[in-house]
Amino acid sequence: MNIRTTIALLVITFVVTLGYLFWNRSQPTTTSSGSAAQTTSTAQSAKKEESRRVAPQLADQVPIKSVKVQLRDAPPMSFERMAEKNASGGQRWQMIAPVQTAANDRLINDLILAVKGLEYREKLSPGQAGAPSLEQAGLATEPRLQAQLTADDGTVVEFLLGEALLGTPGSYYAQMASDPQHLLVVEHGFDILLTAQPGQYRERNLFAVNPSQVVELEVQQRVGERVDSYRMVRADQGWQITAPFPARANSNKIEQLVSAASRLWARDWVEDQSANLADFGLEQPYLQIRLVSEIPATSSPAILPATSQPASGPTLLRTEQVVMLAERSPLGDNDQVYVRRAGEQQVGTMNRREMEQFVPKMAEWRDLDLVLSQPRLAQRITVVRGSDKLALEQRDGQWYFSGGEQAADRAAVEELLMATDGLQAINFADPAEEAAWEQQPPEAAAIVTLQGTGSPAEEVLQIGDFTEQVEKRLRWVRAASTSVYAKVRADQLQVFFQPADYFQNRQILQFEARQLQKMEFNRLIPAIGQRQEFTLERDAAGVWQMTTPTKLSIEQLKISKLVDALSNWRARIGLGADEVAALNLAQPDITLQLTVAGMLTVTGEQLKEGSTPDEPLTPQEADARHYTIELFEQDQRVVVRLAEQGGVFEVDPVLVEQLQAELVNDKIFNYQPKQVVEVSITDADRTTSLQRDGQRWRYSVDRDIPLDSAKVDTFVSQLNNLVISRFVSYATVASADYGLDQPVRRVVIRLEDGTSQELLISSQAVADGSVQYYAQQISSGRVIIISESTLKNCQIRLERFEPDYPSVAPAASPGSMGN
């Protein structure tokens, strides 16, 4: 670089530095400059926003009072704002033209918001370079949408929406009537306004009510030339029927009907000014639904017209709305029916299924409960049947037969109370039936005395004869509190006709299952005519096992079911002294002694470490109770006697079957099939033995005879699954007594550990008429009984284990070929 260039660069740098210093000194501080810039930007933005608004003259805070809408190929529509708000807090509108009716608030409010908040993207002059003409923009004669909005301050704005821009979805040409010299390009979600049918600008809800404000529902049904009226009114105690007769209504059902009515809507409006309602079946409608509401006096009904008058309260207005429905359907659409609002000529259609729920069904609309009180609070119950009288009373939470100390069966009394409480009619008597039943004396009468603060209240039921004498499924009942005659299912009334014995205490045993600690059995085995004695006890872990005459494992599932059944054992019926005297109760078939531990009240501090209140209790932890139960099977009846506590009962034989069942593990053999090395079966003087040789089984006499080892494995598994029919004795007994000193068959299972399991089978059958045989397990010496099928399974037939050879087709006979 030469000296001249260097000097020139220094001069330039000096000049630039002076210029920068001079400029920086002339600027305001950073804060003030930033604020000024922000103010300028905000003002410019506001100006830009104002300049982009399509209708800036409509102030946001000034409400719109009227709207006119013209959709292409549809009649012009006019709407006026109503004084009150709609349910969502928005403006409520009514249509003035082409008919006077309620409007679709949402569409009108959406239109107003769309125009008020609309901004344009571009402003063009029609026909200028690149701009369409008014005809091309769809704004010359018939715009897609034409809306005129009039505000409360008198401002009128007319907005026209034309065609969409090609290739630009969501963009439309628009124009303000006050500025015909310009086209506007706008972007907005007008689709819902453009696709809505004219009928959708009307309110399609047939009723505009708040269900909680409805105080009366009336349904009129035309049957031929007759019109039947069904009227329900809301009262403090629920809905009441006032026509066609006074009665209690099913309040839940009526509330559902009112709610359903508030949601009824017209799918379409098919006629604006019907000159002849008969063409639609609405001159004499099939159904007419009337809702009466009590609303605040400052409000007005949404559906016009409606009759209004002051209600009982000074701040309430009583309004009435009526909808009429035809049975007639539009041609080819039987799923719809014609509908209209009272006072209006326009006709619409609605879903037939929605209409059908208002077809009167008094069996559903009427309260079918016959008892109004709460029988569960009863202190006394009296049932009278002719000259028989049953009287029960409650003392200290326990029911007794009145006038004595004989306890009544709580479950039976509960059944009687529940039948009274749940008494429901199938239907109610017509005038002819009621007149006939009034002349008949009741078959039974029940008087339930309830607990009250003053004099006791009474619920009186009269139960009559069957309503017909063929099927005898229904009886008539008259409840004094409702003063009506009703038809009631006879099985619902059966408890009122039970004898007094039915209400005797039928609870034999009652305790928690985990309280039972010990069971001592002495039972007769009919098969051998001998008695069997043994004891079962629950250990600290809650596991049951036999402890005498020997220790044996118990089938835990079976014993668990038995304990559960015993813990809440109820009889069919308690027997009186005369019945007991007629029975022979000298020698019981089963004697069962139970030890039931008392229940401890255990606090958290008293719990042993690691224990829970649900752990098994032992008699040492609390005072134990002892029960001796004797069972007798006589004349196809099972009778139970409680030795210490007293009481004789007839019981269901199902539990007796559980008491007679074999509870000890009933497997004859117990081994792992893969551990078996030899199976040997001896019949008389012949022994057949199969021996395992590695993975193969061989016949011991001739090891070359082929055997299918898989079949032998299956046989070994089947032997392991054989079960005992019954133990004759759990202890060792003299085998000669059962013909086991000369057995007909001997089965030996040898295991790889050198042990063996043996079974001797006697030729002596059990003398009970069944085909069963005595047998003995050599390891324990116990004698058992096995079935005939078990005997047959304990034999070896070599042909059973032969391999499956492929079949060979027979040779062709000479001369059979070449024909």
C-alpha positions in Angstrom: 0.0 0.0 0.0 1.4 3.4 -0.9 1.5 6.6 1.2 -1.3 8.3 -0.7 -3.8 5.5 -0.1 -2.9 5.4 3.6 -3.6 9.1 4.0 -6.9 8.9 2.1 -8.1 6.1 4.4 -7.2 8.0 7.5 -9.1 11.1 6.3 -12.2 9.0 5.6 -12.1 7.4 9.0 -11.8 10.7 10.7 -14.8 12.2 8.9 -17.0 9.2 9.6 -16.1 9.3 13.3 -17.0 13.0 13.6 -20.3 12.4 11.8 -21.3 9.6 14.2 -20.5 11.6 17.3 -22.5 14.5 16.0 -25.5 12.3 15.2 -25.5 10.4 18.5 -25.4 13.6 20.5 -28.5 14.9 18.7 -30.6 11.8 19.6 -32.9 11.7 22.7 -32.2 9.2 25.5 -32.8 5.6 25.0 -36.0 5.5 27.2 -37.6 8.5 25.6 -36.8 7.4 22.1 -38.2 3.9 22.7 -41.4 5.3 24.2 -41.8 7.7 21.3 -41.3 4.9 18.8 -43.8 2.6 20.6 -46.4 5.4 20.6 -45.9 6.0 16.9 -46.1 2.3 16.2 -49.3 1.8 18.3 -51.0 4.8 16.6 -50.1 3.5 13.1 -51.3 0.0 14.0 -54.6 1.4 15.3 -55.0 3.4 12.2 -54.2 0.4 10.1 -56.7 -1.8 12.1 -59.4 0.9 11.7 -58.8 1.2 8.1 -59.1 -2.6 7.5 -62.4 -3.1 9.2 -65.3 -3.7 6.9 -67.9 -2.0 9.1 -66.0 0.4 11.4 -69.2 2.4 12.1 -70.6 -0.6 14.1 -69.2 0.1 17.6 -68.4 -3.1 19.5 -70.3 -2.0 22.6 -73.5 -1.0 20.7 -75.9 -3.9 20.4 -77.7 -4.9 17.2 -81.4 -4.7 17.5 -82.5 -6.0 14.1 -81.1 -8.2 11.3 -82.3 -8.8 7.8 -80.8 -11.8 5.9 -81.2 -12.7 2.2 -79.7 -16.0 1.0 -79.5 -16.7 -2.7 -82.6 -18.5 -3.9 -84.3 -18.1 -0.5 -87.0 -15.6 0.7 -85.8 -12.6 2.7 -85.7 -13.1 6.5 -86.1 -10.5 9.3 -85.1 -10.9 12.9 -85.6 -8.8 16.0 -83.7 -9.0 19.3 -85.7 -9.9 22.3 -85.3 -8.4 25.8 -83.9 -11.4 27.6 -80.8 -13.5 27.1 -80.8 -17.0 25.9 -79.6 -20.0 28.0 -75.9 -19.4 27.1 -76.1 -15.7 27.9 -76.2 -14.5 24.3 -78.7 -12.4 22.5 -82.1 -14.1 21.9 -83.8 -13.5 18.6 -87.2 -14.0 17.0 -88.0 -14.2 13.3 -90.5 -11.6 12.0 -90.5 -12.6 8.4 -91.3 -14.7 6.4 -93.1 -16.0 9.5 -93.2 -15.0 13.1 -91.5 -17.6 15.2 -88.4 -18.2 17.3 -85.0 -17.8 15.5 -81.8 -19.8 15.7 -79.9 -17.6 18.1 -76.6 -19.1 17.3 -76.7 -18.4 13.5 -77.9 -14.8 14.0 -75.3 -14.1 16.7 -72.6 -15.7 14.5 -73.6 -13.5 11.6 -73.4 -10.3 13.7 -70.0 -11.2 15.1 -68.8 -12.1 11.6 -69.7 -8.7 10.2 -68.6 -6.7 13.2 -65.2 -8.2 13.4 -64.6 -8.7 9.7 -61.5 -7.2 8.1 -60.6 -7.0 4.4 -57.4 -8.2 3.0 -57.6 -6.1 -0.2 -59.7 -3.3 -1.5 -60.2 -3.2 -5.3 -62.1 -1.2 -7.8 -64.4 -3.4 -9.9 -63.0 -3.9 -13.4 -59.5 -2.4 -12.7 -56.4 -4.2 -13.8 -56.5 -7.7 -12.2 -59.8 -7.1 -10.4 -63.1 -8.8 -11.4 -66.3 -7.0 -12.3 -69.3 -7.0 -10.0 -70.8 -9.8 -12.0 -67.7 -11.9 -11.8 -67.5 -11.3 -8.1 -71.1 -12.4 -7.7 -72.2 -9.0 -6.3 -74.2 -7.5 -9.2 -77.7 -8.9 -8.7 -77.9 -11.9 -6.4 -75.1 -12.0 -3.7 -74.7 -15.3 -1.9 -75.5 -13.5 1.4 -76.9 -10.1 2.0 -77.2 -8.9 5.6 -78.5 -5.6 7.0 -77.7 -4.8 10.6 -79.4 -2.0 12.6 -77.8 -1.0 15.8 -79.5 0.5 18.9 -77.9 3.9 18.0 -79.6 3.9 14.6 -76.5 2.9 12.6 -77.5 0.8 9.6 -74.9 -1.4 7.8 -75.6 -3.5 4.7 -73.1 -6.2 3.9 -73.0 -8.3 0.7 -71.0 -11.5 0.3 -70.2 -12.8 -3.2 -68.2 -15.6 -4.7 -65.2 -17.3 -3.4 -61.8 -16.5 -4.9 -60.6 -19.2 -7.2 -57.8 -21.2 -5.7 -58.0 -19.5 -2.4 -60.3 -21.4 0.0 -61.9 -19.4 2.7 -61.6 -16.1 0.8 -64.6 -14.2 -0.7 -65.4 -11.1 -2.5 -67.6 -8.7 -0.5 -69.0 -5.2 -0.6 -70.6 -2.6 1.6 -73.7 -1.1 0.2 -72.4 2.3 1.4 -69.3 2.0 -0.8 -70.4 0.5 -4.2 -67.1 1.8 -5.8 -65.0 -0.9 -4.2 -64.6 -4.6 -3.9 -63.3 -6.2 -0.7 -61.4 -9.4 -0.4 -62.3 -11.0 3.0 -61.3 -14.1 4.8 -63.7 -15.5 7.3 -65.5 -18.7 8.3 -68.8 -18.0 6.5 -69.3 -21.7 5.6 -72.0 -22.4 8.3 -73.9 -19.3 7.3 -73.8 -20.1 3.6 -74.6 -23.8 3.9 -77.5 -23.5 6.4 -80.9 -24.0 4.9 -83.4 -21.2 5.4 -85.3 -23.4 7.9 -82.2 -23.5 10.0 -82.4 -19.8 10.7 -85.6 -20.6 12.6 -85.4 -22.2 16.1 -85.9 -25.9 15.6 -86.4 -26.7 19.3 -90.2 -27.1 19.6 -90.2 -26.1 23.3 -88.0 -23.5 24.9 -88.3 -24.4 28.6 -86.1 -25.1 31.5 -87.3 -28.5 32.8 -86.9 -27.5 36.4 -89.4 -24.6 35.8 -92.1 -26.8 34.3 -95.0 -27.2 36.8 -97.5 -29.0 34.6 -97.4 -31.5 31.8 -100.5 -32.5 29.8 -100.7 -35.0 27.0 -103.9 -35.2 24.9 -104.4 -38.3 22.7 -107.0 -38.6 20.0 -108.7 -42.0 19.9 -111.2 -41.9 17.1 -113.5 -39.0 17.9 -112.6 -39.0 21.5 -109.8 -37.0 23.0 -108.3 -38.3 26.3 -106.4 -36.0 28.5 -103.6 -37.0 30.9 -102.5 -34.2 33.1 -99.6 -34.2 35.7 -98.8 -31.3 38.1 -95.7 -30.8 40.2 -96.3 -30.7 44.0 -94.1 -30.6 47.1 -94.3 -34.4 47.5 -93.6 -35.1 43.8 -95.6 -35.2 40.6 -99.4 -35.9 40.9 -101.8 -37.1 38.3 -105.0 -34.9 38.2 -106.6 -36.3 35.0 -108.1 -38.7 34.0 -108.2 -39.5 37.7 -106.3 -38.3 40.8 -103.3 -40.5 41.7 -99.6 -40.3 42.5 -97.4 -40.2 39.5 -94.1 -41.9 38.9 -92.1 -38.7 39.5 -88.9 -40.0 37.9 -90.7 -41.0 34.8 -92.5 -37.6 34.5 -89.3 -35.8 35.0 -87.8 -37.8 32.1 -90.8 -36.9 29.9 -90.4 -33.2 30.7 -86.7 -33.4 30.0 -87.5 -35.2 26.7 -90.1 -32.6 25.7 -87.5 -29.8 26.3 -85.3 -31.5 23.7 -87.9 -32.1 21.0 -86.8 -30.5 17.7 -88.0 -30.2 14.1 -85.8 -31.8 11.6 -87.2 -29.6 8.8 -89.8 -27.0 8.2 -91.9 -28.1 5.2 -94.6 -25.5 5.1 -94.6 -21.8 6.2 -98.3 -20.9 5.9 -100.3 -24.0 5.7 -103.8 -23.2 4.4 -105.1 -26.6 5.3 -103.6 -28.3 8.4 -105.7 -31.4 7.6 -103.3 -32.1 4.7 -100.7 -32.9 7.4 -103.0 -34.5 9.9 -102.6 -31.5 12.3 -106.1 -30.1 12.2 -107.1 -32.8 14.7 -103.6 -33.9 15.9 -102.9 -37.4 17.2 -101.0 -36.0 20.3 -100.9 -32.6 21.9 -98.2 -31.8 24.4 -98.7 -28.9 26.7 -96.0 -27.6 29.1 -96.7 -25.0 31.7 -93.8 -23.2 33.3 -93.3 -20.7 36.1 -90.5 -18.4 35.1 -89.2 -15.0 36.5 -91.6 -12.2 35.6 -88.7 -10.3 34.0 -88.4 -13.0 31.3 -90.5 -13.8 28.4 -91.0 -17.1 26.6 -88.7 -17.9 23.7 -91.3 -19.6 21.6 -94.0 -17.2 20.3 -96.9 -17.0 20.7 -97.6 -18.3 24.2 -100.2 -17.4 26.8 -98.9 -15.8 29.9 -100.5 -14.8 33.2 -99.3 -14.0 36.7 -98.4 -17.1 38.7 -99.1 -17.6 42.4 -95.9 -15.7 43.4 -95.6 -12.0 42.6 -92.2 -12.5 40.8 -93.3 -15.4 38.6 -94.9 -15.5 35.3 -96.9 -18.6 34.3 -96.3 -19.5 30.6 -97.8 -22.1 28.4 -96.4 -23.8 25.3 -98.2 -26.4 23.2 -96.9 -28.6 20.4 -99.1 -30.7 18.2 -98.1 -34.0 16.5 -99.7 -35.9 13.8 -99.6 -39.6 13.1 -99.2 -38.9 9.4 -95.8 -39.1 7.8 -94.2 -37.5 4.8 -94.6 -39.6 1.7 -91.9 -42.3 1.7 -90.5 -41.4 5.1 -92.4 -43.3 7.8 -89.7 -42.5 10.4 -90.9 -38.9 10.5 -94.2 -37.3 11.5 -95.6 -33.8 11.0 -95.5 -31.3 13.9 -96.4 -27.7 14.6 -96.5 -25.3 17.5 -99.9 -24.0 18.7 -100.7 -20.6 17.1 -98.3 -21.1 14.2 -99.1 -22.1 10.7 -95.7 -23.4 9.8 -95.4 -27.2 9.7 -92.3 -29.3 10.4 -91.2 -32.9 10.7 -89.8 -34.7 13.7 -88.7 -38.2 14.5 -91.5 -40.7 15.1 -89.7 -42.5 17.8 -89.4 -39.3 19.8 -93.1 -38.8 19.5 -93.9 -42.4 20.6 -92.5 -41.8 24.1 -95.4 -39.4 24.8 -98.1 -41.9 23.8 -99.9 -42.3 27.2 -98.8 -45.3 29.2 -100.4 -45.0 32.6 -98.7 -48.3 33.8 -95.4 -46.4 33.5 -96.5 -42.9 34.3 -98.4 -43.8 37.5 -96.6 -44.5 40.7 -97.0 -48.3 41.2 -95.9 -48.2 44.9 -98.8 -49.1 47.1 -97.1 -48.3 50.4 -96.1 -44.7 51.2 -94.6 -45.2 54.6 -91.3 -46.9 55.6 -92.1 -50.4 56.8 -88.5 -50.9 57.9 -89.3 -48.6 60.8 -92.0 -51.0 62.0 -92.4 -51.7 65.7 -95.3 -54.2 65.4 -96.7 -56.3 62.6 -100.1 -58.0 62.7 -101.3 -60.4 59.9 -104.9 -61.6 60.1 -106.2 -64.5 58.0 -109.7 -65.4 58.9 -109.6 -66.6 62.5 -105.8 -66.9 62.5 -103.8 -64.0 63.8 -100.0 -63.5 63.8 -98.6 -60.7 65.9 -94.9 -59.8 66.0 -93.3 -57.0 67.9 -89.8 -55.6 68.1 -88.0 -55.1 71.5 -84.4 -54.0 71.8 -83.7 -54.7 68.2 -85.0 -58.3 68.3 -88.4 -59.6 67.0 -90.6 -61.7 69.3 -94.0 -63.2 69.1 -96.3 -60.7 70.7 -97.0 -61.3 74.4 -94.2 -63.7 75.1 -90.4 -64.3 75.0 -90.4 -66.6 72.0 -88.0 -65.1 69.5 -89.1 -64.7 65.9 -86.9 -65.4 62.9 -85.3 -62.2 61.9 -84.9 -63.2 58.2 -88.6 -64.2 58.0 -89.7 -60.9 59.6 -87.4 -59.0 57.2 -89.0 -60.9 54.3 -92.4 -59.7 55.5 -91.2 -56.1 55.9 -89.6 -56.1 52.4 -92.7 -57.5 50.8 -94.7 -54.6 52.4 -92.1 -52.0 51.5 -91.8 -53.2 47.9 -95.4 -53.8 47.2 -96.1 -52.7 43.6 -99.1 -52.9 41.4 -99.0 -54.6 38.0 -102.1 -52.5 37.2 -105.0 -50.8 38.8 -108.6 -51.8 39.0 -111.1 -50.5 36.5 -114.5 -49.2 37.9 -116.2 -52.6 37.4 -113.5 -54.5 39.1 -113.3 -52.1 42.0 -117.1 -52.3 42.5 -116.8 -56.2 42.6 -113.9 -56.3 44.9 -115.5 -53.9 47.4 -118.2 -56.6 48.0 -115.6 -59.3 48.8 -114.0 -59.9 52.2 -110.2 -59.9 52.0 -108.3 -63.2 52.2 -105.7 -61.5 54.5 -105.1 -58.2 56.2 -101.7 -56.9 57.3 -101.4 -54.0 59.8 -97.9 -52.6 60.1 -97.4 -50.2 63.1 -94.6 -47.8 62.5 -92.4 -45.9 64.9 -93.4 -42.3 65.2 -92.8 -39.3 67.4 -96.5 -39.0 68.3 -99.1 -41.7 68.2 -98.0 -44.7 66.1 -98.8 -44.6 62.4 -100.3 -47.6 60.8 -100.1 -49.0 57.3 -103.0 -51.3 56.5 -103.2 -53.6 53.6 -106.1 -55.7 52.5 -105.2 -58.7 50.3 -108.0 -60.2 48.4 -108.7 -63.3 46.2 -107.1 -64.0 42.9 -108.2 -61.7 40.1 -109.0 -64.8 38.0 -109.3 -68.4 38.9 -107.5 -70.1 36.0 -103.9 -69.0 36.2 -104.1 -67.4 39.6 -101.1 -65.2 39.1 -102.6 -61.9 40.5 -104.4 -60.9 43.6 -106.2 -57.7 44.4 -104.8 -55.5 47.1 -106.1 -52.3 48.7 -103.7 -50.0 50.5 -105.5 -47.8 53.0 -102.9 -45.0 52.6 -103.6 -44.8 48.8 -107.3 -45.9 48.9 -106.9 -47.7 45.6 -107.5 -51.3 44.4 -104.5 -52.7 42.6 -103.5 -56.0 40.9 -100.4 -57.4 42.5 -98.3 -60.5 41.7 -99.4 -63.4 43.9 -95.8 -64.5 44.5 -95.1 -61.1 45.9 -97.8 -61.7 48.5 -96.9 -65.3 49.5 -95.2 -64.3 52.7 -98.5 -62.9 54.1 -100.0 -66.4 53.8 -97.2 -68.3 55.6 -98.2 -70.2 58.8 -97.0 -68.9 62.2 -94.3 -71.6 62.3 -92.7 -70.0 59.3 -91.8 -67.0 61.6 -90.2 -69.1 64.3 -86.5 -68.7 64.8 -84.8 -70.8 62.1 -81.3 -69.8 62.7 -79.4 -72.9 63.8 -75.9 -71.5 63.8 -74.4 -68.1 63.2 -70.8 -67.1 63.6 -67.9 -65.9 61.5 -66.3 -68.7 59.5 -62.9 -67.9 60.9 -64.2 -68.5 64.5 -64.7 -72.2 63.9 -61.7 -74.0 65.3 -62.6 -77.6 65.7 -65.1 -80.2 64.4 -65.6 -83.6 65.9 -67.5 -86.1 63.7 -69.3 -89.2 64.6 -71.2 -90.4 61.5 -72.8 -93.5 60.3 -71.5 -94.9 57.0 -74.6 -96.6 55.4 -72.4 -98.5 52.9 -70.9 -100.7 55.7 -73.3 -100.1 58.6 -70.5 -98.8 60.8 -69.8 -95.5 62.5 -66.8 -93.3 61.7 -65.2 -91.0 64.3 -62.6 -88.3 63.5 -61.5 -84.8 64.5 -60.7 -81.9 62.2 -58.8 -78.8 63.6 -57.6 -75.5 62.2 -54.0 -74.7 62.8 -52.4 -71.3 63.4 -52.1 -70.7 59.7 -55.8 -71.4 59.1 -55.2 -74.8 57.5 -57.5 -77.6 58.4 -56.2 -81.1 59.0 -57.3 -84.4 60.6 -55.8 -84.9 64.1 -57.5 -88.1 65.2 -57.5 -91.0 64.9 -54.5 -90.1 62.7 -53.0 -87.1 61.0 -54.2 -86.7 57.4 -54.4 -83.9 54.9 -57.8 -82.4 54.2 -59.3 -81.1 51.0 -59.2 -77.4 51.9 -61.8 -76.3 49.3 -64.3 -78.9 50.5 -63.8 -78.0 54.2 -64.0 -74.3 53.4 -67.4 -74.7 51.8 -68.6 -76.8 54.7 -67.5 -74.2 57.3 -69.1 -71.4 55.3 -72.4 -73.3 55.2 -72.3 -74.1 58.9 -71.5 -70.5 59.9 -74.9 -69.3 58.8 -77.0 -72.4 58.9 -80.7 -71.8 58.6 -83.5 -74.4 58.8 -86.4 -74.8 56.5 -88.7 -74.6 59.5 -88.7 -75.0 63.3 -90.6 -78.0 64.7 -93.1 -77.7 67.5 -93.2 -80.0 70.5 -95.9 -82.2 69.1 -94.0 -82.8 65.9 -90.8 -83.6 67.8 -92.6 -86.1 70.0 -93.8 -87.9 67.0 -90.2 -88.4 65.7 -87.7 -91.1 66.8 -84.7 -89.1 67.8 -82.9 -91.7 69.8 -79.9 -92.5 67.7 -78.6 -89.7 65.4 -77.1 -90.5 62.0 -74.5 -87.8 62.5 -73.3 -86.1 65.7 -71.2 -83.0 65.1 -69.4 -81.1 67.9 -68.2 -77.6 67.1 -65.7 -75.4 69.0 -66.2 -71.8 68.1 -63.7 -69.2 69.4 -65.1 -66.0 70.9 -64.5 -62.8 69.0 -61.8 -60.5 70.4 -62.1 -56.7 70.2 -58.5 -55.9 69.2 -57.1 -52.4 69.0 -54.0 -51.5 67.0 -51.9 -51.3 70.2 -53.0 -54.8 71.2 -52.1 -56.5 67.9 -49.1 -58.8 68.0 -46.3 -57.8 65.7 -47.1 -58.9 62.2 -50.6 -60.0 63.0 -54.0 -58.7 61.7 -57.5 -58.8 63.1 -58.4 -61.4 60.4 -56.0 -64.0 61.7 -57.6 -67.3 62.9 -58.7 -67.2 66.5 -58.0 -70.0 69.0 -60.1 -71.0 72.0 -57.3 -69.8 74.3 -57.6 -66.2 73.0 -61.2 -65.8 73.9 -64.0 -67.7 75.6 -65.0 -70.5 73.3 -68.6 -71.7 72.6 -69.4 -75.4 72.1 -72.3 -76.8 70.0 -73.4 -80.4 69.8 -75.5 -80.9 66.7 -77.4 -84.2 66.0 -78.8 -85.0 62.6 -81.5 -87.6 61.9 -82.7 -88.9 58.5 -86.3 -90.0 58.9 -89.1 -90.4 56.4 -87.2 -88.6 53.7 -86.8 -85.7 56.1 -83.6 -84.4 57.7 -84.0 -83.2 61.2 -81.4 -81.3 63.3 -81.4 -81.1 67.1 -79.2 -78.7 69.1 -78.3 -80.7 72.2 -77.3 -77.9 74.6 -79.1 -74.9 73.2 -82.4 -76.7 72.4 -84.5 -76.5 69.3 -85.4 -79.0 66.6 -85.4 -78.0 63.0 -86.1 -79.5 59.6 -83.2 -78.7 57.3 -82.3 -78.8 53.6 -80.5 -82.1 52.8 -77.8 -80.3 50.8 -75.7 -79.5 53.8 -76.2 -83.1 55.1 -74.5 -84.3 51.9 -71.6 -82.1 52.7 -71.4 -83.5 56.2 -71.4 -87.0 54.7 -68.8 -86.3 52.1 -65.3 -87.6 52.2 -63.1 -84.7 53.4 -59.7 -86.4 53.5 -57.5 -86.3 50.4 -59.1 -89.0 48.3 -56.2 -90.0 46.0 -55.3 -93.8 46.1 -51.7 -93.2 44.9 -49.6 -90.2 45.2 -46.5 -90.0 43.1 -44.8 -88.2 40.2 -45.4 -90.4 37.1 -41.8 -89.8 35.8 -40.5 -91.3 39.1 -42.2 -94.7 38.5 -39.8 -97.5 37.4 -42.1 -100.4 37.6 -45.8 -101.2 37.7 -46.7 -104.7 38.8 -50.3 -106.1 39.0 -51.0 -109.5 40.4 -54.3 -111.3 39.8 -54.5 -114.7 41.7 -51.3 -116.5 40.7 -50.4 -114.4 37.7 -48.2 -111.3 37.9 -47.8 -108.8 35.0 -45.0 -106.3 35.3 -44.0 -103.4 33.2 -40.5 -101.9 33.8 -38.9 -98.7 32.7 -35.7 -99.0 30.7 -34.4 -95.5 30.2 -37.0 -93.8 28.1 -38.7 -97.1 27.1 -41.1 -99.5 28.8 -40.6 -103.2 28.6 -42.6 -106.3 29.5 -40.6 -108.1 32.3 -41.2 -111.6 31.0 -40.2 -111.0 27.4 -38.4 -107.8 26.9 -38.6 -108.1 23.1 -42.3 -107.7 23.0 -42.8 -104.2 21.5 -44.7 -101.7 23.7 -45.8 -98.1 22.9 -44.1 -96.3 25.8 -46.3 -93.2 25.4 -49.4 -95.4 26.1 -47.7 -96.9 29.2 -46.9 -93.4 30.4 -50.6 -92.5 30.0 -51.6 -95.6 32.0 -49.2 -94.7 34.8 -50.7 -91.2 35.0 -54.2 -92.6 35.1 -53.4 -94.9 38.0 -52.1 -91.8 39.9 -55.5 -90.1 39.4 -57.6 -92.9 40.8 -59.7 -91.8 43.8 -61.3 -93.3 46.9 -65.0 -93.6 47.1 -64.9 -93.6 50.9 -62.6 -94.4 53.8 -63.9 -97.4 55.8 -61.5 -96.4 58.6 -58.8 -93.8 58.9 -56.8 -96.1 61.2 -55.4 -99.5 60.6 -58.1 -102.3 60.8 -58.1 -106.0 60.5 -57.9 -106.8 56.8 -59.5 -110.2 57.2 -62.8 -108.5 58.1 -63.1 -107.3 54.6 -61.7 -110.2 52.6 -58.3 -108.5 52.2 -56.3 -111.5 53.5 -57.0 -113.1 50.2 -57.1 -110.2 47.7 -58.3 -110.6 44.2 -55.8 -108.1 42.9 -52.5 -106.5 44.1 -51.1 -103.3 42.6 -47.5 -102.3 43.3 -46.0 -99.0 42.1 -42.2 -98.9 42.5 -40.4 -95.6 42.4 -36.8 -94.7 41.5 -36.0 -93.8 45.1 -36.6 -97.5 46.2 -40.0 -96.9 47.8 -43.2 -98.4 46.7 -47.0 -97.8 47.0 -49.3 -100.8 47.2 -53.0 -101.4 47.0 -54.8 -104.7 47.9 -58.3 -105.1 46.3 -60.8 -107.5 47.9 -63.1 -109.7 46.0 -65.7 -108.9 48.6 -68.2 -106.3 47.4 -69.7 -103.7 49.7 -73.1 -104.9 50.9 -75.1 -101.9 50.0 -76.5 -102.9 46.6 -73.8 -100.8 44.8 -71.0 -102.3 42.8 -68.1 -101.2 45.1 -65.2 -103.1 46.6 -63.1 -103.0 49.7 -59.4 -102.2 49.3 -56.4 -101.4 51.5 -53.5 -99.0 51.2 -50.6 -101.0 52.5 -48.5 -98.0 53.5 -51.1 -96.8 56.0 -53.1 -99.9 56.6 -56.3 -98.0 56.0 -59.3 -99.8 54.4 -61.1 -97.9 51.7 -63.9 -98.5 49.3 -63.3 -98.2 45.5 -65.7 -98.2 42.6 -66.0 -100.9 39.9 -64.5 -98.6 37.3 -61.4 -98.2 39.6 -61.1 -102.0 39.8 -61.2 -102.3 36.0 -58.5 -99.6 35.6 -56.2 -101.5 37.9 -55.2 -104.2 35.4 -52.6 -104.7 32.6 -53.5 -106.0 29.2 -50.5 -106.0 26.9 -52.7 -105.5 23.7 -53.6 -102.1 25.2 -50.0 -101.0 24.9 -49.2 -102.3 21.4 -47.8 -99.8 18.9 -50.1 -98.6 16.2 -49.0 -100.4 13.0 -49.9 -99.0 9.6 -52.8 -100.7 7.9 -51.9 -103.0 4.9 -54.2 -103.0 1.8 -55.4 -106.4 0.9 -53.8 -108.0 -2.2 -55.7 -107.9 -5.4 -57.3 -111.1 -6.6 -56.0 -112.8 -9.8 -57.6 -111.6 -12.9 -58.7 -108.3 -11.4 -56.3 -106.3 -13.5 -56.5 -105.3 -17.1 -60.2 -105.4 -17.4 
